[in-house]
Amino acid sequence: EGHAHVPQAHREDGERLGSWIAQQRRRKRAAEWSENLRKSRRCAVLSESERVRLEAVGVVWSVADFNWERMYELLQAFVEREGHALVPSRHVERGAKLGEWLSSQRRRHKVRSQDRRNSRARSALAGDEANRLEALGVVWDPHSSRSRRMYELLQGFVRREGHASVPKRHVEGGEALGEWLLTQRKRYKVRGWGSAIARENKVSTLTDEELEHLETLGVNLEGLLPIALLPAARHHLHSAADPPEADAADPP
C-alpha cells in the first residue's frame, strides 16, 4: 500500500490489524492518564521502543491531525494552480472532497468566533490552523468575497463593452459572470414573492443596496433585453466607490 494508514476494520492475513493499530494509539495516550484510570481501562502504556518501531513504519498517532495536514496540502496545490482559495463547495482535489473540507473549517472557525470559551471546544478551529488557512488566502465569509469579485468583474465588462447585457454563458476572469447575473435577476424577482416562497426556492432577496448598484451599472433586472449605459453608470465606473457586500447570513 505504501503507507501505514490502516482502516480500523481492516484485516491482514485474518488478523484485525486496524483494531490493533487503534489499540496502540490508545496505549500511547495512556501515558497521560492516571494509574487508576489505566487500571480501570486495562490499558498498558506503550513503551519507548514500541513507539519508535511503529513510527519507523509510518504510523501516525493522530489520524485527525494527519488528515488535516493532507487536506491543507491539497488546498495549497489548488491555490498554486488557481491563484485563489475560493474552492467550490463540491470541488474534488485528487480524489478528496476539498470543498466540503474547507466548508467544515469555516464552520469550525465560526464556533471559535462565537464565544471565547468556544475556542477551547473540541470542534473549534485551532488558532494556528486559522492562521495557516488565512495565509493561503482563505476567507471565512466566501459569499461576501465572491460577490465583491463578481461586481468588480461586471464593472470591468461594462467599462470594456459599454453595456451590461452579459451573455448567459459569458465567462469573465474565469468566473461565470452571465450565470451570476441571471441569479441576481432571480433574486430581484423574489422581492415580491415573500420570504416563505423565497426560502422554498432556495434563493435570497436582492437587497436595496445591491439593487441600486446593479441599476447604476445599467443592468436590466426586469428581463434579458439590454438597456443603454446611463450617464450615472459611466460616472460610477470612474468613481472609487466599493461594491456592496452580500448578506453573509443569506448569500446569493
Sequence and secondary structure as in RCSB ss.txt:
>XXXX:A:sequence
EGHAHVPQAHREDGERLGSWIAQQRRRKRAAEWSENLRKSRRCAVLSESERVRLEAVGVVWSVADFNWERMYELL
QAFVEREGHALVPSRHVERGAKLGEWLSSQRRRHKVRSQDRRNSRARSALAGDEANRLEALGVVWDPHSSRSRRM
YELLQGFVRREGHASVPKRHVEGGEALGEWLLTQRKRYKVRGWGSAIARENKVSTLTDEELEHLETLGVNLEGLL
PIALLPAARHHLHSAADPPEADAADPP
>XXXX:A:secstr
  S    TT  BTTB HHHHHHHHHHHHHGGGS HHHHHHHT     HHHHHHHHHTT  S HHHHHHHHHHHHH
HHHHHHHSS    TT  BTTB HHHHHHHHHHHHHHHHH GGGGGSTTS  HHHHHHHHHTT  S HHHHHHHHH
HHHHHHHHHHHSS    TT  BTTB HHHHHHHHHHHHHGGGT HHHHHHTT     HHHHHHHHHTT   SSS 
     HHHHHHHTS        TTS  
